[in-house]
Amino acid sequence: MNEADYFIGVAQQALWVLALASAPILIPALIVGIVIGMVQAATSINEQTLSFVPKLVIVAVTLALFGGAILILLADFTREIFARIPDLMR
């Protein structure tokens, strides 16, 4: 395997880890934002804090629930990248 294939593989794996790490935070915030937006549109309430505070709470709750798993995922990826460094020196 040449160096270009190696770096493309690492970049592909990094993007996959990034998607897995950000999805548990972004998806609930997106759903809450859409629901609050529909409620605001239906009731004609244009208060900005009405959409910001629930999203902030949901992000805090999802970080509390999934923060450990996300951290383990990132730590495993980092360990794997550092373990591959000697293979590059050959």
FENLINCOR-V878311 format. One record per residue. N is the residue number from 0. RES is the residue in three letters. SS is DSSP state (a for helix, b for strand, c for the rest). PHI is phi in radians with two decimals (NA if undefined). D_LAST is the distance of its C-alpha to the last C-alpha in Angstrom with 2 decimals. Layout:
[[N/RES/SS/PHI/D_LAST] [N/RES/SS/PHI/D_LAST]]
This chain:
[[0/MET/c/NA/11.33] [1/ASN/c/-1.49/10.78] [2/GLU/a/-1.15/10.50] [3/ALA/a/-1.13/14.30] [4/ASP/a/-1.11/14.85] [5/TYR/a/-1.08/12.65] [6/PHE/a/-1.23/14.73] [7/ILE/a/-1.16/17.87] [8/GLY/a/-1.11/17.46] [9/VAL/a/-1.14/17.08] [10/ALA/a/-1.14/20.06] [11/GLN/a/-1.12/22.04] [12/GLN/a/-1.16/21.57] [13/ALA/a/-1.13/22.55] [14/LEU/a/-1.15/25.65] [15/TRP/a/-1.15/26.60] [16/VAL/a/-1.13/26.37] [17/LEU/a/-1.08/28.40] [18/ALA/a/-1.14/31.00] [19/LEU/a/-1.18/31.28] [20/ALA/a/-1.36/31.66] [21/SER/a/-1.62/34.24] [22/ALA/a/-1.06/36.32] [23/PRO/a/-1.12/38.24] [24/ILE/a/-1.65/39.42] [25/LEU/a/-1.31/40.07] [26/ILE/a/-1.13/41.83] [27/PRO/a/-1.10/44.62] [28/ALA/a/-1.13/45.13] [29/LEU/a/-1.13/45.46] [30/ILE/a/-1.12/47.96] [31/VAL/a/-1.12/50.00] [32/GLY/a/-1.09/50.04] [33/ILE/a/-1.18/51.34] [34/VAL/a/-1.12/53.98] [35/ILE/a/-1.12/55.16] [36/GLY/a/-1.09/55.27] [37/MET/a/-1.17/57.43] [38/VAL/a/-1.13/59.71] [39/GLN/a/-1.13/60.04] [40/ALA/a/-1.19/60.85] [41/ALA/a/-1.26/63.41] [42/THR/a/-1.78/65.11] [43/SER/c/1.04/64.74] [44/ILE/c/-1.63/63.36] [45/ASN/c/-1.94/61.12] [46/GLU/c/-1.45/60.06] [47/GLN/a/-1.23/56.46] [48/THR/a/-1.22/56.12] [49/LEU/a/-1.13/57.08] [50/SER/a/-1.63/53.80] [51/PHE/a/-1.39/51.62] [52/VAL/a/-1.13/52.64] [53/PRO/a/-1.08/52.09] [54/LYS/a/-1.15/48.60] [55/LEU/a/-1.11/47.83] [56/VAL/a/-1.15/49.15] [57/ILE/a/-1.11/47.22] [58/VAL/a/-1.12/43.92] [59/ALA/a/-1.13/44.69] [60/VAL/a/-1.16/45.59] [61/THR/a/-1.17/42.52] [62/LEU/a/-1.17/40.29] [63/ALA/a/-1.15/42.19] [64/LEU/a/-1.35/41.77] [65/PHE/a/-1.86/38.21] [66/GLY/a/-1.04/36.68] [67/GLY/a/-1.12/35.28] [68/ALA/a/-1.16/33.68] [69/ILE/a/-1.13/32.19] [70/LEU/a/-1.12/30.81] [71/ILE/a/-1.11/29.27] [72/LEU/a/-1.05/27.70] [73/LEU/a/-1.19/26.17] [74/ALA/a/-1.16/25.04] [75/ASP/a/-1.11/23.35] [76/PHE/a/-1.11/21.55] [77/THR/a/-1.11/20.45] [78/ARG/a/-1.06/19.30] [79/GLU/a/-1.16/17.28] [80/ILE/a/-1.11/15.61] [81/PHE/a/-1.17/14.83] [82/ALA/a/-1.24/13.53] [83/ARG/a/-1.45/10.99] [84/ILE/a/-1.04/9.54] [85/PRO/a/-1.05/7.08] [86/ASP/a/-1.15/5.78] [87/LEU/a/-1.29/5.55] [88/MET/c/-1.38/3.81] [89/ARG/c/-1.38/0.00]]
